[in-house]
Amino acid sequence: MNRSARLQALSAFLQTQRAKLKPSDVGLPEGGRRRTPGLRREEVAQLAGVSATWYTWLEQGRDIQVSAAVLESIAGALKLTNDERKYLHSLAMESGGFAAPRPLEPTRIDASLRHILKELSSCPAIVSDRHFQIVGWNEAASHIFLDFELLPPEKRNLIRLLFERREFRRLAVNWERFVSDFLSIFRSYYGEYVDDEWYGRFLDEMRELDPDFNRLWEESKVSSAPEMVIEFRHAKAGKMQFHLTSLTVHGSSDLRCSVYTPDSNTRTEEKLSKLMAQSQIRS
């Protein structure tokens, strides 16, 4: 990402975070009528202990000098989470505190990870890289989502599929929440690998692909592992509810394993077992 794009992303992030807070959230009086939701720039500057002019320049995306200490003050004023703080630093600081991104080569998961996926027979699981390219999945995932084997490898991007494929829109009861949680993970990668120009190109492509994308992207949070309880309306199995656990796979490939565990208070696991058994009978 070039310097200009980085500053634009910083500007959008600060404005979004400021709009989420009410004066009462930070111990300030409500005051008079507000034309826009959230805190005023002057209020954020006051809370962070910086001048209103300097903060305005920062939020406008001007190329100004910033320090880690001042960014921490702003993060505190905006009540950012740890993931959001990292994201702020990566956009505002030239290096972001991270090493230059490694080229992302086509990834093949190793035998041990394939074995783990197979053993998770009652839990749909998907392995993806830092671009959210799907590089592995188990049989249960094929039954709940779609058979990824039928897609060309270059079409297996999870973020793109969430917007492009009707199967996903019909599956999730709250599709926007479903998508937003994945976008929050994607945004954490975007901040960590801020110098990887692939992200800028991909975001431009997604904005062209679907008008809903830009709104949901701008509203998305930053979280490396959000807690997600997902309700599906499966075409064959009916109502199903899963808890999503997102695990980082240790190693050099930046892989993430997303495991959907059936809610023990529902009949989801039973329905999944029947669905898979029926498929084996037909085949």
N, C-alpha and C positions, 0 to 999 in steps of 0.2 A: 504494500500500500504506500503510495507516495505521500509526501508531507501534507499536501492540500487535502487529500481524501481523509487522512488521519484526523486533521483538525475539524473537518466537517462532521466526522463521526463523533468526535469529542463534543462538539457543539450540540448535536442532536441528543446525545446521551445526557448532558447536563440539563438541557431544557426539559427532557422527559422526567428526570428524577426530581427536578424542582416542582414540576406540575403535580407530582404525586403527594406532596406534603401540604398540610394545612398549618396555619400559624400555631394552632393549639398543639400540634404534634411536636413542636420544638419549643414550647413554652412562651410563645409570643401572643399578644392580644389579637383578636380577630380584626379589630380596626373597622374601617369603613367598607364600602362596597368595592368588590374586586371585579375588574373587567375580565380577567382570565383566572382559571383555577390554579391553586398552588401558591407557593411563596413568591414574593417579588425578588428580583435580583438583589436589591439593596438589603433585603432581610438575610439572604444567604451570605452576602458579603459581611454583614454585621456579625452573624453567627461564626463565620470562619476567621474573623479578625483581619480581613483584607479590605482594601478600598473598593467602593462600589464600581468605580471606573475600571479598575484592574479586572474585577470579576466579570464585568460586562464584556470586556475585550476577550477574556478567556471563553466565555459562553458564545461569543460571536465567531469563535474559531480563528481569532487573529494569531499571528505567529509571534508569541511573546515568551519571555523567559519564565519558567516555572520551576519550583523546587519540590522535592518529595515531601518536605515538612508542610508546605502550604497545601499540597494536594491532600495530605492527611487531614488538615483542618477543614477543607472543603468536603471531604468524604464524611467527616463527623457531622458537619452542618446538614448534609443531605441524608444522614442516617443510612449510609451505604452498608451493604453486607460485605463480608470478606471477599467474595467473588467480584462484587461490584467495585470494590477498592482496587483490586488487581487490574480490572478492566480500565478504570480511570487512569491508573498509572501507565498502563501500556499505551493508551492513546495519547496521553499528555507528554510523556517523556520520550525522547528520541529512540532510546533503546528499549524502553518498556521494561527493563530489568530482565529480559529474556535473551537467550542466544538466538542467532539468526536461524530461521526455519530450515530444517533439512528438506531436500527435495523429496516429494512423496512418490515413492515408487509403487507399482502395482503390488499389492500385498497378498500373500498366501498364508493362511493361518496354519500353525504347526499341528502335529499329530495330537499333542496333549490337549490343545484347545478344542480340536474336533471331537476328541473323546468326551470332554466336559459337555459340549453341546449335545452330544448323543445321549449322555446320561440324564440330561435335563428333559426327560421324556414328557413330563406333565407340565413343563414350564416353557412356553414359547420364548426363544432367545435369538437375538440378532447381534452380530459383531460388525462394527463399523469403524472406519478410520477417522482422522480428524477433519476430513471433508464430508463426513457422513456417507461415504461410499460403503455400501454393504458388501462385506467380504466373506461373511459366513452366517449360517442360520441352521436351525434344526428343523426336524419334521413338524413339530408342533407349530412353529412359526409359519410354515407353509400352509397349514390348515386354517390358522386364524387370520393371517394377512393375505398373502398371495404366494404362488409358487415362484419364488425369485429366480429359479433355474430357467424359467421360460423367458426371462428378460435378458437382453444382451448386457454384459458386464458394465458398459458405460451408462446404461439406463438405470442402474441400481443405486441411485442416490436417494437416501431416505427422505431428505427434506423436499426434494423435487417430487417424489412419489406421493407425499402427503397432500400436495396441492394438485398433482396431475391426474392421479388415479381415483376414479369414482369409488372403488372398493374401500378406500380409506375414509372418504367423506361419509359413506353410508355406514361404515363400521362403528365409528366413535359416536357415542350419544352426544357428547359435547365436543364437536370437532375443533372448534377454536381453542378450547382449553388444551386439548390433546396436542395441537400444533404448537401452541405458545410454550408449552413446557419443553418441547424439543428445540424450539428456537432459542430458549434460554441457555440450553447446553451449547448450541451452535454459536451463540454470541460469546460464550466463554472461550471457545476455540478461536473465534475471530479476534478477541483481545489478546490471547496468548501468542498467536501467530500473526500479529498485526502487520508484519512485513511480507507475508505471503500474498502475492497479488492475485492468486486464484480467488480469494474471498470477494474482492471487489468485482471481478468479472461475474462470479456466480450470483451475487446480489443483484447486479444489473439484469442478468438473464431472468431471475425470478420475478423481478418487478415487471418485466415485459410479459412473463408467462401468465401471471394471475394478479388481478387488481387487489385482492385481499392480502397479498403477501406484504406489501410495503407497510400497510397499517399494522398488521400483526408483528412485523419486525420492529417497527418503531415503538410499539407498546411492550415488547418482550423484556423480561428481566434478564439478569445475568446469573447463571447458576451452573456449576459443574456437575451437580447431582441433585436435581429437584425431587421432592417426594411427590409421587404421582399415584393416585388411585383412579383407574380408568374403567369406565363402563362401556362395554361393547354391545351392539345388537347384531349378532352374527346371523347371516342369512339362513343358515341351516341349524345352528345350535341355540339361537335365541339370545336372551340376556346373559351376559358373562361379565364378571368383574375381576380385575387383576390389580396387583400392586407392582409397580415398576421399580426395579432396583438397577441402577446404572453403575457398572463397575469398570474401573480403568484396568486394562491388561498390562501388567508390567513388562517392560522390554523397550525396544527401540522403534516400534511401529505406530505408537500413538493410537492404539486400538481401545475400543470401548465395547463392553458386552452389556447389552440391555436385556434383562431377564424379567419376564412377566409371570409373577407367581399368582396362581388362582387364589381368590379370597376364600379363606377357610369357612366363612360364614355363609357361603353360597354354594350352589351346585355346579360351579364353574368347572372344577376338575373332573367331575363325573361327565359333564357334557362334552368336555374336550376329549376324554377317553373314548366315549361313544362315537364322536366325530371321526377320530383317527381309526377306530376299529371298522367303522362302516366303509371308510376309504380303502382299507386293506382288503375287505371282502370284495369290493367292486373291482380291485386290481388283480 
